[in-house]
Amino acid sequence: MDRSVIRPADTYSPIYFLASLGAGGIAVTFFMFLMFWVPHPGQPVPVFEDITAAFGSGSLSLQIGIAVALFGIATFVFLNLKSLIWNLQSFSAFKKTEAYAKLRETNAEATVLAMPLALAMSVNALFIVGLVFVPQLWSVVEYLFPMALVAFAAIGVLAFRMIGAFLGRVLSKGGVFDVTAHNSFAQLLPAFSIAMVGVGFAAPAAMSTSASTVAVALMLSTFFGVAAILYTVIAATTAFASMLQHGTARESGPTLMIIVPIVTVLGILFLRQSHGLHVAFDAHTQAGDTMIFLARLLSVQVVFLLLGAVVMMRQGYFTDFVMGAKTSPGSYALVCPAVALSVMLHFFVNKGLVGAGAIEKFGIAYWGVTGIAIAAQIVAIALVLRLNRQHFTRRAAPAAAVPAE
């Protein structure tokens, strides 16, 4: 290829699956508008009929909100699937190269877990598309839940096979894992991947009316949720020790915030499980307990957002890799915390504060917190558009590319 028209993305890394993940996550942030602003009696999520009824009889502000949500979902699910297809094709070609063989011999082998992570997000995104754009979907949804469980099971098997290959290599003999290069949270990507599969499994637990389907979803989501927690704790503890000794790898700075999306995904998983236990098995959770549970999760997220921001600002990461001319596939990891914070704030204000009666829905305090969620959403959108332009626009000269750790 003529280097005068090369794109940074032409030097492929599995981390580019995060471009698909980020777009899918933004689609979820738009679904939050419908989830909490559109009445949906009779089912736990809004469907096509609820949305059309609300648009037809709602206020102008609600109509604008619905229109923005539908446009956002359609646009970013399209970008999600477009990026996923490109990544699958590129990854297939990448597997035949010497660079892939070398990747499989280093700590960076864990980056291949970005593939099942993106696949699980796309399944969730397609389900959202079905809910909001397909009439009468809810009438056949009980037939779709087993299909969803099978899809997530296949992705889960893929994820565990990849994790097994990586851990089998590094734990079966010593000296193959570079501890000095473990100075970031990049090794938490496998935990994020299996957490995303887990929250997918939890969806039927929250939505199905079949006790058998709910029970299966509860068991599978519990397994993946627990596995994600264990992996997160172990990988984060060892990584932090390495960072204290060697400093944080500059190009992997965004991974310091990976705890934020992991917490959001696991938080939604537990909320879905709680709803399923309530509906199918008469197990009750008090509104005040939900509020403080979400407040604790949000507190963890703020701590790691501050940690990541401090380190990356000290290292000049934003100046070079976001606003500057340098590029790193790992920059797409910045989208995930913004998306995750936005989604968590929507749940906190609606399921937490409003649910417990602490604030009034659509009051001043409500819009104050929701405004922060929307601001985080806008940041995520701006990052995706900026990074896509940086990485996928052909340039007159090759950009300085930094390999993903």
C-alpha positions in Angstrom: 0.0 0.0 0.0 1.2 3.5 -0.8 2.2 5.0 2.6 1.0 8.4 1.4 -2.6 7.1 1.9 -2.2 4.8 4.8 -4.6 4.8 7.8 -3.5 4.2 11.4 -6.1 1.4 11.5 -4.3 -0.4 8.7 -1.8 -1.5 11.4 -4.4 -3.7 12.9 -4.8 -4.5 16.6 -7.7 -6.5 18.3 -8.2 -3.5 20.4 -10.1 -2.0 17.5 -13.0 -4.1 18.5 -13.5 -1.4 21.2 -14.6 0.9 18.3 -17.6 -1.3 17.8 -18.1 -1.7 21.5 -18.2 2.1 22.0 -20.7 2.7 19.3 -23.0 0.0 20.7 -22.6 1.5 24.2 -23.7 4.9 22.9 -26.8 3.3 21.4 -27.6 2.0 24.9 -27.3 5.5 26.3 -30.0 6.7 23.9 -32.2 3.7 24.9 -32.0 5.1 28.5 -34.2 8.0 27.3 -36.9 5.6 26.3 -36.4 3.3 29.3 -37.0 6.0 31.9 -39.1 8.6 30.1 -41.6 6.5 28.1 -44.4 4.7 30.2 -44.3 1.0 29.5 -47.0 -0.7 31.6 -47.1 -4.5 31.3 -43.4 -5.1 30.6 -40.1 -4.1 32.2 -38.9 -2.3 29.1 -40.5 0.0 26.5 -41.4 -1.5 23.2 -42.5 -0.2 19.8 -46.2 0.2 20.9 -45.3 2.1 24.0 -43.0 4.4 22.1 -45.5 5.2 19.4 -48.3 5.8 21.9 -46.1 8.2 23.9 -45.0 10.0 20.8 -48.6 10.4 19.7 -49.9 11.7 23.0 -46.9 13.1 24.8 -45.7 16.6 25.2 -43.4 18.3 22.7 -40.4 17.8 24.9 -41.1 14.1 25.1 -41.6 13.8 21.4 -38.2 15.5 20.9 -36.6 13.1 23.4 -38.1 10.1 21.6 -37.1 11.3 18.2 -33.5 11.9 19.4 -33.4 8.5 21.0 -34.6 6.7 18.0 -32.2 8.5 15.7 -29.3 7.9 18.1 -30.1 4.2 18.5 -30.4 3.7 14.7 -27.2 5.6 13.9 -24.9 4.1 16.5 -26.2 0.5 16.1 -25.3 0.9 12.4 -21.8 2.1 13.4 -21.6 -0.7 15.9 -22.3 -3.4 13.3 -20.3 -1.7 10.6 -17.2 -1.6 12.9 -17.9 -5.2 14.1 -17.9 -6.5 10.5 -14.7 -4.6 9.6 -13.0 -5.9 12.8 -14.1 -9.5 12.1 -12.7 -9.3 8.6 -9.5 -7.6 9.7 -9.0 -10.0 12.6 -9.4 -13.0 10.3 -6.6 -11.6 8.1 -4.5 -10.6 11.1 -4.5 -14.2 12.4 -2.5 -15.2 9.4 0.3 -12.8 10.0 3.6 -13.0 12.0 2.4 -10.1 14.1 -0.5 -12.3 15.4 1.9 -15.1 16.3 4.1 -12.7 18.2 1.0 -11.3 20.0 0.1 -14.8 21.2 3.5 -14.9 22.9 3.2 -11.7 25.0 0.9 -10.2 27.6 -1.0 -8.5 24.8 -2.6 -11.9 23.9 -5.4 -10.8 26.3 -6.4 -8.1 23.8 -8.1 -10.8 21.7 -10.9 -10.8 24.4 -12.1 -7.6 22.8 -13.7 -9.8 20.2 -16.3 -11.6 22.4 -16.8 -8.4 24.3 -17.8 -6.6 21.1 -19.9 -9.6 20.0 -21.9 -9.6 23.2 -22.5 -5.8 23.0 -23.8 -6.2 19.4 -26.3 -8.9 20.5 -27.5 -6.5 23.2 -27.7 -3.7 20.7 -29.7 -5.8 18.2 -32.2 -6.7 20.9 -32.7 -3.0 21.6 -33.3 -2.4 17.9 -35.9 -5.1 18.0 -37.7 -3.6 21.0 -38.0 -0.1 19.6 -38.5 -0.7 15.9 -40.3 -4.0 15.5 -44.1 -4.0 16.1 -45.5 -6.9 18.2 -42.1 -8.2 19.2 -43.2 -8.6 22.8 -45.8 -11.1 21.7 -43.1 -13.6 20.7 -40.4 -12.5 23.1 -40.6 -15.7 25.1 -39.4 -17.6 22.0 -36.6 -15.2 21.6 -35.1 -15.6 25.1 -33.9 -19.2 24.6 -32.3 -18.0 21.3 -30.6 -15.2 23.2 -29.3 -17.6 25.8 -27.8 -19.8 23.1 -26.2 -16.8 21.5 -24.6 -15.6 24.7 -23.6 -19.2 25.6 -21.7 -19.4 22.3 -20.0 -16.1 22.9 -19.2 -17.2 26.5 -17.6 -20.4 25.3 -15.5 -18.4 22.8 -14.4 -16.0 25.6 -13.4 -18.8 28.0 -11.5 -20.6 25.3 -9.5 -17.5 24.7 -8.9 -17.0 28.4 -8.0 -20.6 28.8 -5.4 -20.4 26.0 -3.9 -17.3 27.6 -3.9 -18.5 31.2 -2.9 -22.0 30.2 0.2 -20.6 28.5 1.2 -18.1 31.3 0.4 -20.3 34.3 1.6 -23.7 33.1 5.2 -22.5 33.1 7.1 -19.6 34.5 8.8 -16.7 32.8 6.3 -16.2 29.9 4.3 -13.4 31.5 6.2 -10.1 31.6 5.3 -8.6 35.0 7.1 -5.4 34.2 4.7 -4.9 31.3 1.7 -5.5 33.6 1.7 -1.9 34.7 -1.8 -1.0 33.5 -5.3 -2.5 33.8 -5.1 -3.9 30.3 -5.3 -7.4 31.7 -8.9 -6.6 33.0 -10.2 -6.9 29.4 -11.1 -10.6 29.8 -13.1 -9.7 33.0 -14.9 -7.0 31.0 -15.7 -9.5 28.3 -17.2 -12.2 30.5 -19.1 -9.5 32.5 -20.7 -8.4 29.2 -21.8 -11.9 28.5 -23.1 -12.2 32.0 -25.3 -9.1 31.7 -26.7 -10.5 28.4 -27.6 -13.7 30.3 -29.4 -11.6 32.9 -31.7 -10.0 30.4 -34.2 -12.9 30.2 -34.1 -13.1 34.0 -35.5 -9.6 34.2 -37.9 -9.9 31.3 -39.2 -13.4 31.0 -42.4 -14.6 32.6 -41.3 -18.3 32.5 -39.9 -19.4 35.8 -37.7 -22.0 34.1 -36.2 -19.4 31.7 -35.7 -17.0 34.6 -33.9 -19.7 36.7 -31.6 -20.7 33.8 -30.8 -17.0 33.2 -30.1 -16.4 36.9 -27.7 -19.3 37.1 -25.8 -18.5 34.0 -25.5 -14.8 34.7 -24.4 -15.6 38.3 -21.6 -17.8 37.0 -20.3 -15.2 34.6 -20.8 -12.4 37.1 -18.8 -14.1 39.8 -16.1 -15.1 37.3 -15.8 -11.5 36.2 -15.5 -10.3 39.8 -12.8 -12.8 40.6 -10.8 -12.0 37.5 -11.1 -8.3 38.1 -9.9 -8.5 41.7 -6.9 -10.7 40.8 -5.8 -8.8 37.7 -6.3 -5.4 39.2 -4.4 -6.3 42.4 -1.4 -7.6 40.5 -1.5 -4.8 38.0 -1.6 -2.1 40.7 1.5 -3.6 42.3 3.3 -3.4 39.0 2.2 0.2 38.4 3.5 1.2 41.8 6.9 -0.2 40.9 7.2 0.7 37.2 4.7 3.5 36.7 1.7 3.2 34.4 2.3 2.3 30.8 1.6 5.6 29.0 -0.2 4.2 26.0 -2.4 2.0 28.3 -3.5 4.9 30.5 -7.1 4.6 29.5 -7.3 1.1 31.0 -7.2 2.7 34.4 -10.8 3.5 33.9 -11.9 0.1 32.7 -13.3 -0.5 36.2 -16.0 2.0 35.4 -17.7 0.0 32.6 -17.2 -3.3 34.5 -19.0 -1.8 37.5 -21.9 -0.6 35.3 -22.3 -3.9 33.5 -22.2 -5.9 36.8 -24.6 -3.4 38.4 -27.1 -3.9 35.6 -26.6 -7.6 35.9 -27.5 -7.5 39.6 -30.5 -5.2 39.0 -31.8 -7.6 36.4 -31.4 -10.5 38.7 -33.2 -8.7 41.5 -36.1 -8.0 39.2 -36.3 -11.6 38.1 -36.2 -12.9 41.6 -39.0 -10.5 42.6 -41.3 -11.4 39.7 -40.6 -15.2 39.4 -39.7 -16.2 42.9 -41.3 -13.5 45.2 -38.0 -12.3 46.5 -38.2 -8.6 47.4 -35.6 -5.8 47.5 -36.4 -2.5 49.2 -36.1 0.7 47.2 -33.7 2.2 49.8 -31.4 -0.8 49.4 -31.3 -0.3 45.7 -30.6 3.4 46.1 -27.6 2.8 48.4 -26.4 -0.1 46.2 -26.2 2.1 43.2 -24.6 4.9 45.2 -21.8 2.6 46.2 -21.2 1.5 42.6 -21.2 5.1 41.4 -18.7 5.9 44.2 -16.3 3.2 42.9 -16.6 4.6 39.4 -15.9 8.2 40.4 -12.8 7.0 42.3 -11.3 5.3 39.2 -12.4 8.1 36.9 -10.4 10.5 39.1 -7.4 8.1 39.2 -7.3 7.6 35.5 -7.7 11.4 34.8 -4.9 12.3 37.2 -2.4 9.8 35.7 -3.3 10.5 32.0 -3.1 14.3 32.6 0.3 13.9 34.2 1.5 11.8 31.2 0.0 14.2 28.6 -2.1 11.4 27.1 -5.1 13.5 26.0 -2.8 16.1 24.4 -0.9 13.5 22.3 -3.4 10.7 21.6 -6.8 12.4 21.7 -6.3 16.0 20.6 -2.9 15.5 19.0 -1.5 13.7 16.0 -0.4 10.5 17.7 -2.7 7.5 17.5 -3.1 4.4 19.7 -5.9 1.8 19.4 -6.2 1.9 23.1 -7.7 5.4 22.9 -11.0 3.7 22.2 -11.0 2.5 25.8 -11.8 6.1 26.8 -15.3 5.8 25.3 -16.3 3.0 27.6 -16.1 4.9 30.9 -18.1 7.8 29.5 -20.8 5.5 28.3 -20.8 3.5 31.5 -21.0 6.6 33.7 -23.9 7.9 31.6 -25.9 4.6 31.9 -25.1 4.3 35.7 -26.3 7.8 36.4 -29.6 7.1 34.6 -30.1 4.1 36.7 -29.1 5.9 39.9 -31.5 8.8 39.4 -34.4 6.7 38.2 -34.1 3.3 40.0 -32.3 4.8 43.0 -33.3 8.3 43.9 -36.8 8.4 42.3 -37.5 4.8 43.2 -36.8 5.5 46.9 -38.7 8.7 46.9 -35.7 10.9 47.5 -36.4 13.2 44.6 -39.4 13.8 42.3 -39.3 12.5 38.8 -38.7 15.3 36.2 -38.0 17.8 39.0 -35.0 20.1 39.2 -32.8 17.6 41.1 -33.8 14.9 38.6 -32.7 17.0 35.6 -29.6 18.1 37.4 -28.3 14.5 37.7 -29.7 13.5 34.3 -27.9 16.4 32.8 -24.6 15.0 34.0 -25.5 11.7 32.4 -26.3 13.4 29.1 -23.0 15.3 29.3 -21.1 12.1 29.7 -23.0 10.7 26.7 -22.0 13.7 24.6 -18.4 13.2 25.6 -18.6 9.6 24.4 -20.1 10.6 21.1 -17.4 13.3 20.6 -14.7 10.7 21.4 -16.1 8.2 18.9 -16.3 10.7 16.1 -12.9 12.1 16.9 -11.2 8.7 17.1 -12.9 7.4 14.0 -11.6 10.4 12.1 -8.1 9.9 13.5 -7.8 6.2 12.9 -9.9 5.6 9.8 -9.1 8.7 7.6 -6.4 8.2 5.0 -3.7 10.7 5.4 -1.0 12.3 3.3 1.7 10.9 5.7 1.7 8.0 8.1 0.6 8.8 11.6 2.8 7.9 14.6 1.2 4.7 15.8 1.6 3.2 19.3 1.1 -0.6 19.6 -1.5 -1.7 22.1 -0.2 -3.4 25.2 
